[in-house]
Amino acid sequence: MNMQLNKYKFDQVIFLFLLALCLAALGLQCRTLQALSLFWPCNALLLGLLIRFPRFDTLSSLPAIYFGMVFADVLYGTPVSVSLGLDAANMAFIVTGRAVLLSPLFTRPYPRRLQALIRVFPASIISAAVCAAVGSFASQRYFHDDLLKGWISWFCEQLSTSILLLPLVITLLRKDELTQFVTDLRESSLMPLLSLLFSMVGGIYVGGGGSLIFPLPALMWCAVSYPIFFTCLLTLFTGIAEITLVASNVLNIQGSDDFFRIDSLASARLGVAAMTISPLIVALSTTANKKLVARITQRADYDFLTGALTRSGLSSRLAALATRRNKQNSFYGAAFVIDIDRFKSINDTYGHAAGDIVLAKTVECIRQSLQQTAIISRMGGEEFLVLIEGISQPRAYLLADRLRQSIERNAIVLNNINLNVTVSIGISTLNITDPTSLDESIKHADEQLYIAKTSGRNRVSPEFVL
């Protein structure tokens, strides 16, 4: 077991070393391109990786990353002594950023990813400042660069790159989030995305310093319309596009004032950083509000004990189905009213806690026995309503009887005693054309349930003649 664990950790170290080497090589390659001069994504991507995937956040991770960067520098012909100094600045960014993002101080106990997202802006500023201090000192020592200009150059590049890349890596989707992400995108409008494209083109046409801010309203619209990961992706593309346009002189944003003047690329990076953090803040707020609404809706629409829909939840589900299909006649099929036989006796004999277990296990059996499209609602006490769409009358009876048998066979263990629960089921045809038609179907199914109860329980009574 220890050998397997050590091999797993060794594989992680090798992976981080190779990843740091490849990302550093990418940054070094980008430096040779005029359009992406001094674009260094390595630090932000690796920091985001340590935050997003905690299994990589170990004591051996930082040395592996450091030597991966140094090795890449050496491969590109940089002297070892120079590589050690310059990459120390990169490591200063990662170490400082990790400390700020994950520090338990001055915060409520948020989940790891949410806390990191909330702190992206201060972490980027502090990490970029520390990185710039180490990097400018190393540049002055090895290349005799101006200390202040070197600090400004390092700071602007690291700040803009961090704000562009770090949120994207932290919000990388898990497998269980992909389906909801695709669904949200399909239900979203294309208008915010089109407005972003038009604003980018308009900024190029107008030019000047104000052109950097042209995409901001569109990005804010995107932030409240799309999932947070997609918003981060859009801000990344927008920021890289603007930095590239400035570096290639397509956008000229340099002013004429010489007081503390910095070059246009550094100015662009500061502007992009200020612009792209705004949609992230809006997206975080929107995401938090959506989660709060979802929790409130969950409590209102779902029965806490069984997970079945409440009556209000049932109405919302049927209304959503009608809206999705764009027609009023949204539901035709069968309605089952299911009642647990002698449930009061179970409560009196075994206690109310045991009764709660019986309710939950019964709904679980109903859910497993019926098709996924069946709508299950708790009507009160031990009575449940099931709506099944597009099912014939004979098929509805066979399905209800199979469900009755399944519940009877499904023994529930209470205090080391196997309890066999039975149910009675009343069936009615279902044709929802307005809110009152559902009440009529439930009324008819209730009448059939009464017949099943008075006929001896543990049976199915259909409204229709087979």
FENHU-V326562 format. One record per helix or strand of 3 or more residues. SS is the DSSP state (~ for helix, > for strand). FROM is the first residue (numbers start at 1). TO is the last residue. Records with the same first field share a line. If there is no record, write none. Layout:
SS: FROM-TO / FROM-TO
This chain:
~: 2-30 / 34-36 / 42-52 / 54-56 / 59-75 / 80-102 / 112-118 / 120-143 / 147-170 / 175-186 / 191-206 / 209-213 / 216-225 / 228-247 / 264-301 / 311-325 / 343-350 / 352-369 / 393-409 / 435-454
>: 331-340 / 375-380 / 383-389 / 412-414 / 417-419 / 423-432 / 460-462
